[in-house]
Amino acid sequence: MRVYLIHHPNGDIYHRTDEHITDDIQDMMDAGECSIECWRNDIALEDHEAPSWGLTGNAAIEQWLSQREEK
């Protein structure tokens, strides 16, 4: 299961899974510009592998979220 680190504008970093990525992302984006990094699983994250992909900025995140909803 993919895992995500969401970088909140206040400097906090939140860990989310595919199931919970959309739970509070809108509230985070309301606070300011966010970024997301994605790993294939927790093991890759714990092993300090490079993220599979990342998004910077709320516009990019909104576009990605809308594509997820379409599927």
Protein Blocks (a to p, Z undefined) as FASTA:
>chain_A
ZZdddddfkopacdddfklmmmmmmmmmmnoccdddddfbfklmmnopacfbdcedjklm
mmmmmmmmmZZ
